[in-house]
Amino acid sequence: MRRIQYHWGLRLTYDNDADLGLQPEATRTIARHLLHQGVTQLEVMIGLELLAPVVRDEDIDLLCTIALLQGDYGYAVTGMLSACANPGRSLHWLAVHSLPRDQTTYTDALGTLTAEDAAALLEALDTQALVELLRMMSHRSHTPNWIKGNKRLAVALALAAKRPALFGTDLPGLVGLTQVRDDLLYGHSAFLDFTAGLRAAIARDLLAALGTPGARALIAAALTRDPHDGEAIWLHRYPERADTDDGDFPPGLAIRIAVPAPSTGQEPRTHLLADGVPIVTRLFNIGVPGMPGRLLHPERGLRAGTEPHEVWLAEADCAEGCCGVLSARVSSDEATGRVHWEVKATRGRTKSTRFAFDAGEYAAEVERAAADHSWEWPALRAARLLDQRLRDDPGLLARWDCRLAGAASWSADRAVVRLLLWHPEPPNRDRPWLQFEHRITLPDAVVVDDDVVEVAVAGLLDRLRTTDPTSFATVCGGSPAHAAALGIPWPSRR
């Protein structure tokens, strides 16, 4: 057995008509022996699968220990814990003690707790633990039912905002504070049971905590040690972009662009609020708000014209082709001076939700958001300008038999501008094609220097005017056969 590698398809299955012919106690004995003595993944996973139908409360400690091995072990254990007493306590313990990449396994399970189990968990947690629970839950798309209208969590959040030391006294603690604030404004915590004005007051208190001498000194010390520390740069810029009036949003449409911390690897999000309520969080439980480049695009974005058009407000975490998108049909009614949205998820039996906004106020808000680029880091600003100028002058690449795929700078690598090109054209099943990537470095900085950005963009454009990009960019897509057909060497390592 120990020479057999575990695979998800190699499993024991049970049904009412076929079993292993063992009594429950015998099954438990075998299962627990494998869990205590097994030294391979196959042994341990079979032990879990044997124990699942006969699990007891006395197994909780053993299951939690095995779950800390992470990965498939944790996923298998979550369902078993749900059949035990007080599952919220066990799942919360695992979420707190797990690596970030595995934490969602347990927060997803926490999100499905019954009202009774959730209430038991919340009652057992102190203020610090309650706020940390909100922070952990903020990373999942679906708003748990036990968060909606919850008074205990609202009170805990208000108390913690007055005692920011509860978030910790290091940079990760400050990052956690900002995550809780963003969730309060745009995420699940926006649906807690707040008294009038409390949501805005908490948002102001959390923002003020980032401006205290201690917090500023902590950030400054990190930047002194490393002026290119992306997390410290991001924390320095966060208060400068935050609005002290957030949480007390005006009537109608409000657009806020939020940039998650670099450590999360998450891309910028365009939060849309109708009368202060985050639309995507309310209506779409399998994805996050779209990126600014799509929603604020001058031709295909939120601008309302004479002809109705579709805009993707959010895309499923997996992919549009799998679980769909949250789409808005945007139309303008000149007779009434209103802009109308008909919002609906493209998959599932969901009903449309309609919104109506004053046309003048709507247009002003969209234009304001589209013109605001203060949230960009240097490489992202360079990527936007590079993309824009190459689209305005398609002949620059066409002379080299190339087409623009796009320019980008990803959150996980904020010091790099990536230019992506097709040669000789985008993917075509009838003709060979390749994709090329060229990178330039533009370090992140506390202040975005537009002169430095312009020099980087202009320098690459000048090079493209005189030099075939396929001679210096790297092949990153296509196939060896296509490369051979085009007479271009295929990279030895991919």
C-alpha positions as CSV (number, residue, x, y, z in Angstrom):
1,M,0.0,0.0,0.0
2,R,2.8,2.4,0.9
3,R,4.1,2.3,-2.7
4,I,0.8,3.6,-4.0
5,Q,0.5,7.3,-4.4
6,Y,-2.8,8.9,-3.2
7,H,-5.0,10.3,-5.9
8,W,-8.4,11.9,-5.6
9,G,-9.9,9.3,-7.9
10,L,-8.6,6.4,-5.7
11,R,-11.2,6.5,-2.9
12,L,-13.5,4.3,-0.8
13,T,-17.1,5.0,-1.5
14,Y,-20.2,4.0,0.5
15,D,-23.8,3.4,-0.3
16,N,-26.7,1.7,1.3
17,D,-26.4,-1.5,-0.6
18,A,-22.6,-2.1,-0.4
19,D,-20.2,-1.8,2.4
20,L,-17.0,-3.4,3.7
21,G,-19.0,-5.9,5.8
22,L,-17.6,-4.3,9.0
23,Q,-19.4,-3.3,12.2
24,P,-19.0,0.4,13.1
25,E,-16.6,-0.3,15.9
26,A,-14.3,-2.4,13.7
27,T,-14.4,0.3,11.0
28,R,-13.4,2.9,13.7
29,T,-10.6,0.7,14.9
30,I,-9.1,0.3,11.4
31,A,-9.6,4.0,10.7
32,R,-8.0,5.3,13.8
33,H,-5.1,2.9,13.4
34,L,-4.4,4.3,9.9
35,L,-4.7,7.8,11.2
36,H,-2.3,7.2,14.1
37,Q,0.2,4.9,12.4
38,G,-0.1,5.8,8.7
39,V,3.0,7.3,7.2
40,T,1.7,8.0,3.6
41,Q,-1.0,10.2,2.3
42,L,-2.9,7.2,1.0
43,E,-3.0,5.6,4.4
44,V,-4.2,8.8,6.2
45,M,-6.7,9.7,3.5
46,I,-8.2,6.2,3.6
47,G,-8.3,6.4,7.4
48,L,-10.3,9.7,7.1
49,E,-12.7,8.2,4.6
50,L,-13.3,5.1,6.7
51,L,-13.9,7.3,9.8
52,A,-16.2,9.8,8.1
53,P,-19.5,7.7,8.5
54,V,-18.7,6.7,12.1
55,V,-17.0,9.9,13.4
56,R,-17.6,10.8,17.0
57,D,-16.9,13.9,19.1
58,E,-14.0,12.1,20.8
59,D,-12.2,12.2,17.3
60,I,-12.2,16.0,17.1
61,D,-8.7,16.6,18.5
62,L,-7.2,13.9,16.3
63,L,-9.0,15.4,13.2
64,C,-7.8,18.9,14.0
65,T,-4.2,17.7,14.3
66,I,-4.4,15.9,10.9
67,A,-6.0,18.9,9.3
68,L,-2.9,21.0,10.2
69,L,-1.1,19.0,7.5
70,Q,-3.1,21.3,5.2
71,G,-4.2,20.6,1.7
72,D,-6.4,17.6,1.0
73,Y,-6.3,16.6,4.7
74,G,-7.9,19.9,5.8
75,Y,-10.5,19.7,3.1
76,A,-11.5,16.1,4.1
77,V,-11.6,17.0,7.8
78,T,-14.0,20.0,7.4
79,G,-17.0,17.9,6.4
80,M,-16.3,15.4,9.2
81,L,-16.2,18.2,11.8
82,S,-19.6,19.5,10.7
83,A,-21.0,16.2,11.9
84,C,-19.5,16.7,15.4
85,A,-20.6,18.9,18.3
86,N,-19.8,22.6,18.2
87,P,-18.3,22.6,14.6
88,G,-17.8,26.3,14.7
89,R,-15.2,26.1,17.5
90,S,-13.1,23.5,15.7
91,L,-13.3,25.2,12.3
92,H,-12.4,28.5,13.8
93,W,-9.4,27.0,15.6
94,L,-8.2,25.5,12.3
95,A,-8.7,28.8,10.5
96,V,-6.6,30.7,13.1
97,H,-3.8,28.1,13.1
98,S,-3.6,27.5,9.3
99,L,-1.4,28.9,6.6
100,P,-3.1,31.7,4.6
101,R,-3.4,29.6,1.5
102,D,-5.4,27.0,3.4
103,Q,-7.4,29.3,5.6
104,T,-10.2,29.6,3.1
105,T,-10.9,25.9,3.5
106,Y,-12.1,26.6,7.0
107,T,-13.6,30.0,6.4
108,D,-15.8,28.6,3.6
109,A,-17.0,25.9,6.1
110,L,-17.6,28.6,8.8
111,G,-19.7,30.5,6.3
112,T,-22.1,27.6,6.1
113,L,-22.7,27.2,9.8
114,T,-26.2,27.0,11.0
115,A,-27.6,30.0,13.0
116,E,-27.3,28.0,16.2
117,D,-23.7,26.8,15.6
118,A,-22.7,30.3,14.6
119,A,-24.2,31.9,17.7
120,A,-22.4,29.4,19.9
121,L,-19.1,30.3,18.2
122,L,-19.6,34.1,18.5
123,E,-20.6,33.8,22.1
124,A,-17.3,32.1,22.9
125,L,-15.1,34.7,21.2
126,D,-13.8,37.9,22.7
127,T,-13.7,41.2,20.9
128,Q,-10.2,40.7,19.4
129,A,-11.2,37.2,18.1
130,L,-14.5,38.4,16.7
131,V,-12.8,41.1,14.6
132,E,-10.2,38.7,13.4
133,L,-13.0,36.4,12.4
134,L,-14.5,39.2,10.3
135,R,-11.1,39.8,8.7
136,M,-10.7,36.1,7.8
137,M,-14.2,35.9,6.4
138,S,-13.6,39.0,4.3
139,H,-11.5,37.0,1.8
140,R,-14.5,34.8,0.8
141,S,-17.1,36.0,-1.8
142,H,-20.2,34.7,-0.1
143,T,-21.7,36.7,2.8
144,P,-22.7,34.2,5.6
145,N,-26.3,34.4,6.8
146,W,-25.0,34.7,10.3
147,I,-23.2,38.0,9.5
148,K,-26.2,39.7,8.0
149,G,-27.9,41.8,10.7
150,N,-25.6,40.6,13.5
151,K,-25.5,43.0,16.4
152,R,-22.7,41.3,18.4
153,L,-20.2,41.6,15.6
154,A,-21.2,45.3,15.0
155,V,-20.6,46.1,18.6
156,A,-17.3,44.2,18.6
157,L,-16.2,46.1,15.5
158,A,-17.0,49.5,17.1
159,L,-15.1,48.5,20.3
160,A,-12.0,47.4,18.3
161,A,-12.0,50.6,16.3
162,K,-11.5,52.5,19.5
163,R,-8.7,50.1,20.6
164,P,-6.6,49.6,17.5
165,A,-3.9,47.7,19.5
166,L,-6.2,44.7,19.2
167,F,-5.2,44.4,15.6
168,G,-1.5,44.1,16.6
169,T,1.4,46.4,16.8
170,D,3.3,45.4,13.6
171,L,2.8,45.8,9.9
172,P,0.6,42.7,9.4
173,G,-1.6,44.1,12.2
174,L,-2.0,47.4,10.3
175,V,-2.8,45.5,7.1
176,G,-5.4,43.5,9.0
177,L,-6.9,46.8,10.2
178,T,-7.3,48.1,6.6
179,Q,-8.8,44.8,5.5
180,V,-11.4,45.1,8.2
181,R,-12.1,48.7,7.2
182,D,-12.5,47.8,3.5
183,D,-14.8,44.9,4.4
184,L,-16.9,47.3,6.5
185,L,-17.3,49.7,3.6
186,Y,-17.6,47.3,0.7
187,G,-17.9,43.7,2.0
188,H,-19.8,41.4,4.3
189,S,-19.5,43.7,7.4
190,A,-21.5,46.3,5.6
191,F,-24.5,44.2,6.3
192,L,-24.1,44.0,10.1
193,D,-26.7,45.6,12.4
194,F,-25.4,49.1,12.7
195,T,-27.3,52.0,14.4
196,A,-27.5,55.2,12.4
197,G,-24.1,56.6,11.7
198,L,-22.2,53.8,13.4
199,R,-20.7,52.3,10.2
200,A,-19.3,55.7,9.1
201,A,-18.0,56.4,12.7
202,I,-16.2,53.0,12.8
203,A,-14.6,53.7,9.3
204,R,-13.3,57.0,10.6
205,D,-11.9,55.5,13.8
206,L,-10.1,52.8,11.8
207,L,-8.7,55.3,9.4
208,A,-7.5,57.5,12.3
209,A,-5.7,54.5,13.8
210,L,-3.4,54.4,10.7
211,G,-2.5,58.1,11.3
212,T,-1.4,57.7,14.9
213,P,2.2,58.5,15.7
214,G,2.9,54.9,16.5
215,A,1.5,53.6,13.3
216,R,3.3,56.2,11.2
217,A,6.5,55.5,13.0
218,L,6.1,51.8,12.3
219,I,5.6,52.4,8.6
220,A,8.4,54.9,8.4
221,A,10.8,52.5,10.1
222,A,10.0,49.8,7.6
223,L,10.6,52.2,4.7
224,T,13.9,53.2,6.2
225,R,15.0,49.6,6.3
226,D,13.8,49.0,2.7
227,P,12.5,51.9,0.6
228,H,11.0,49.4,-1.8
229,D,9.0,47.4,0.8
230,G,5.7,47.0,-1.1
231,E,3.6,46.4,2.1
232,A,5.0,49.5,3.8
233,I,4.6,51.6,0.7
234,W,1.0,50.5,0.4
235,L,0.3,51.3,4.1
236,H,1.8,54.7,3.7
237,R,-0.5,55.5,0.7
238,Y,-3.7,54.0,2.1
239,P,-4.6,56.9,4.4
240,E,-3.8,59.4,1.6
241,R,-6.4,57.9,-0.7
242,A,-9.1,57.1,1.9
243,D,-12.1,59.3,2.3
244,T,-13.1,60.3,5.8
245,D,-16.7,60.5,4.6
246,D,-16.7,56.8,3.5
247,G,-19.3,54.9,5.4
248,D,-21.6,57.8,5.1
249,F,-22.1,57.5,1.3
250,P,-24.2,59.9,-0.7
251,P,-27.5,58.8,-2.2
252,G,-27.3,57.2,-5.7
253,L,-24.3,55.6,-7.2
254,A,-20.9,55.8,-5.4
255,I,-17.7,54.3,-7.0
256,R,-14.7,53.5,-4.9
257,I,-11.5,51.8,-6.1
258,A,-9.8,49.8,-3.5
259,V,-6.3,48.3,-3.9
260,P,-5.7,45.3,-1.6
261,A,-2.3,44.9,0.1
262,P,0.4,43.4,-2.1
263,S,0.7,40.4,0.2
264,T,-2.8,39.3,-0.7
265,G,-2.0,39.1,-4.4
266,Q,-5.4,40.5,-5.2
267,E,-6.0,43.0,-8.0
268,P,-7.6,46.4,-7.7
269,R,-11.4,46.3,-7.3
270,T,-14.1,48.8,-8.4
271,H,-16.7,48.8,-5.7
272,L,-20.1,50.1,-6.7
273,L,-22.5,51.2,-4.0
274,A,-26.2,52.1,-4.4
275,D,-27.3,54.3,-1.5
276,G,-24.3,53.0,0.5
277,V,-25.0,49.3,-0.2
278,P,-22.3,47.4,-2.0
279,I,-24.0,46.0,-5.1
280,V,-21.7,43.1,-5.9
281,T,-21.5,41.8,-2.3
282,R,-25.2,41.9,-2.1
283,L,-26.1,40.2,-5.4
284,F,-23.2,38.0,-6.3
285,N,-21.8,35.4,-3.9
286,I,-19.2,33.7,-6.1
287,G,-16.9,36.6,-7.2
288,V,-15.5,40.0,-6.5
289,P,-16.0,43.4,-8.2
290,G,-14.3,44.0,-11.5
291,M,-11.1,45.9,-12.2
292,P,-11.2,49.6,-13.0
293,G,-9.9,49.1,-16.6
294,R,-13.1,47.2,-17.5
295,L,-15.8,49.1,-15.5
296,L,-14.4,52.6,-16.3
297,H,-13.4,51.9,-19.9
298,P,-14.3,54.9,-22.1
299,E,-16.2,52.8,-24.6
300,R,-17.4,49.6,-22.9
301,G,-17.7,50.7,-19.3
302,L,-20.4,52.2,-17.0
303,R,-20.9,55.4,-19.1
304,A,-24.6,55.6,-20.1
305,G,-25.3,56.3,-23.7
306,T,-28.3,56.4,-26.0
307,E,-28.0,52.7,-26.7
308,P,-28.3,50.1,-23.9
309,H,-25.2,48.0,-23.3
310,E,-24.0,45.2,-21.1
311,V,-21.3,45.7,-18.5
312,W,-19.7,42.9,-16.3
313,L,-19.8,44.2,-12.7
314,A,-18.1,41.0,-11.4
315,E,-16.8,37.7,-12.7
316,A,-17.0,34.4,-10.9
317,D,-13.9,33.4,-8.9
318,C,-13.4,30.4,-11.2
319,A,-14.1,31.8,-14.7
320,E,-16.9,33.4,-16.6
321,G,-17.3,30.3,-18.7
322,C,-17.8,28.2,-15.6
323,C,-20.0,30.1,-13.1
324,G,-20.8,33.2,-15.0
325,V,-20.7,36.9,-14.2
326,L,-22.9,39.6,-12.6
327,S,-24.0,41.7,-15.5
328,A,-25.7,45.1,-15.7
329,R,-27.7,46.3,-18.7
330,V,-27.1,50.1,-18.6
331,S,-29.6,52.4,-20.3
332,S,-30.3,56.1,-20.2
333,D,-33.8,57.6,-20.3
334,E,-33.6,61.2,-21.5
335,A,-37.2,61.8,-20.9
336,T,-37.0,61.1,-17.1
337,G,-33.3,62.1,-16.7
338,R,-32.6,58.7,-15.2
339,V,-30.0,56.0,-15.8
340,H,-31.3,52.5,-15.3
341,W,-29.5,49.3,-14.5
342,E,-30.9,45.8,-14.8
343,V,-28.5,43.6,-12.9
344,K,-28.6,39.8,-13.1
345,A,-26.2,36.9,-12.7
346,T,-25.7,35.1,-16.0
347,R,-25.8,31.6,-14.4
348,G,-28.4,30.2,-12.1
349,R,-32.1,31.0,-11.7
350,T,-31.6,34.5,-10.3
351,K,-34.0,37.4,-10.7
352,S,-33.0,40.7,-12.1
353,T,-32.5,43.6,-9.7
354,R,-33.2,47.1,-11.0
355,F,-31.5,50.4,-10.0
356,A,-32.3,53.9,-11.2
357,F,-29.9,56.9,-10.7
358,D,-30.2,60.6,-11.5
359,A,-28.5,60.9,-14.9
360,G,-26.5,64.1,-14.0
361,E,-25.2,62.8,-10.7
362,Y,-24.5,59.4,-12.3
363,A,-22.4,60.9,-15.1
364,A,-20.5,63.1,-12.7
365,E,-19.6,60.1,-10.5
366,V,-18.5,57.9,-13.4
367,E,-16.3,60.7,-14.8
368,R,-14.8,61.5,-11.4
369,A,-13.9,57.9,-10.9
370,A,-12.5,57.5,-14.4
371,A,-10.3,60.5,-14.1
372,D,-8.9,59.5,-10.7
373,H,-5.7,57.5,-11.1
374,S,-4.3,58.2,-7.6
375,W,-4.7,54.5,-6.7
376,E,-2.2,53.3,-9.3
377,W,1.3,52.2,-8.5
378,P,4.1,53.4,-10.8
379,A,4.3,50.3,-13.0
380,L,0.5,50.1,-13.3
381,R,0.4,53.7,-14.4
382,A,3.1,53.0,-17.0
383,A,1.2,50.0,-18.2
384,R,-2.0,51.9,-18.7
385,L,-0.2,54.7,-20.6
386,L,1.7,52.2,-22.7
387,D,-1.5,50.3,-23.6
388,Q,-3.3,53.5,-24.4
389,R,-0.6,54.8,-26.7
390,L,-0.1,51.6,-28.6
391,R,-3.9,51.3,-29.2
392,D,-3.9,54.9,-30.4
393,D,-1.1,54.1,-32.9
394,P,-1.6,50.5,-34.1
395,G,0.8,51.0,-36.9
396,L,3.7,51.1,-34.5
397,L,3.4,47.3,-33.9
398,A,1.8,46.5,-37.2
399,R,5.1,47.4,-39.0
400,W,6.6,44.4,-37.3
401,D,3.7,42.1,-38.0
402,C,2.6,42.2,-34.4
403,R,-0.6,43.0,-32.6
404,L,-1.1,44.3,-29.0
405,A,-2.4,41.8,-26.5
406,G,-2.2,44.3,-23.6
407,A,0.1,45.9,-21.0
408,A,-0.3,45.2,-17.3
409,S,1.3,45.3,-13.9
410,W,0.1,42.6,-11.5
411,S,-0.4,43.2,-7.8
412,A,1.8,40.4,-6.8
413,D,4.8,41.9,-8.7
414,R,4.2,45.7,-8.6
415,A,7.7,46.6,-9.8
416,V,7.2,45.1,-13.3
417,V,5.5,46.3,-16.4
418,R,4.5,43.5,-18.8
419,L,3.9,44.2,-22.5
420,L,2.2,41.3,-24.3
421,L,2.1,41.0,-28.0
422,W,0.7,38.6,-30.6
423,H,2.7,37.6,-33.7
424,P,1.6,37.8,-36.4
425,E,-1.9,37.9,-35.1
426,P,-4.1,36.7,-32.1
427,P,-4.7,33.0,-31.9
428,N,-6.0,31.6,-35.1
429,R,-6.5,27.8,-35.6
430,D,-5.8,28.2,-39.3
431,R,-2.5,30.0,-39.0
432,P,0.6,29.7,-36.7
433,W,0.9,32.3,-34.0
434,L,3.0,33.1,-30.9
435,Q,2.7,35.4,-27.9
436,F,5.6,37.5,-26.7
437,E,6.2,39.2,-23.4
438,H,8.6,42.0,-22.6
439,R,9.2,43.3,-19.1
440,I,10.6,46.5,-17.8
441,T,11.3,47.3,-14.2
442,L,9.7,50.3,-12.5
443,P,10.0,50.1,-8.7
444,D,7.1,50.8,-6.4
445,A,7.3,54.1,-4.6
446,V,5.5,56.1,-1.9
447,V,5.0,58.9,-4.4
448,V,4.3,58.1,-8.1
449,D,6.7,60.3,-10.1
450,D,4.9,60.9,-13.4
451,D,8.2,62.1,-15.0
452,V,9.8,58.7,-14.2
453,V,6.8,56.9,-15.6
454,E,6.8,58.9,-18.7
455,V,10.5,58.2,-19.3
456,A,9.9,54.5,-19.0
457,V,7.0,54.5,-21.4
458,A,8.6,56.8,-24.0
459,G,11.8,54.7,-23.9
460,L,10.0,51.5,-24.7
461,L,7.9,53.2,-27.4
462,D,11.1,54.6,-29.0
463,R,12.6,51.1,-29.0
464,L,9.5,49.7,-30.7
465,R,9.7,52.3,-33.4
466,T,13.2,51.1,-34.4
467,T,13.4,47.4,-33.4
468,D,11.3,44.4,-34.1
469,P,9.9,43.4,-30.7
470,T,10.2,39.7,-31.6
471,S,14.0,40.2,-31.5
472,F,14.1,41.2,-27.8
473,A,10.8,40.0,-26.2
474,T,10.4,36.5,-24.9
475,V,8.1,33.8,-26.3
476,C,5.4,33.1,-23.7
477,G,2.6,31.5,-25.7
478,G,1.9,29.4,-28.7
479,S,3.6,26.0,-29.5
480,P,6.9,24.6,-30.8
481,A,5.2,23.8,-34.1
482,H,4.0,27.3,-34.5
483,A,7.4,28.7,-33.6
484,A,9.1,26.4,-36.2
485,A,6.6,27.5,-38.9
486,L,7.4,31.1,-38.2
487,G,11.1,30.6,-38.1
488,I,11.4,31.7,-34.4
489,P,13.3,29.6,-31.8
490,W,11.2,28.0,-29.2
491,P,12.5,28.6,-25.6
492,S,14.3,25.6,-24.2
493,R,12.5,26.1,-20.8
494,R,8.9,27.1,-20.3
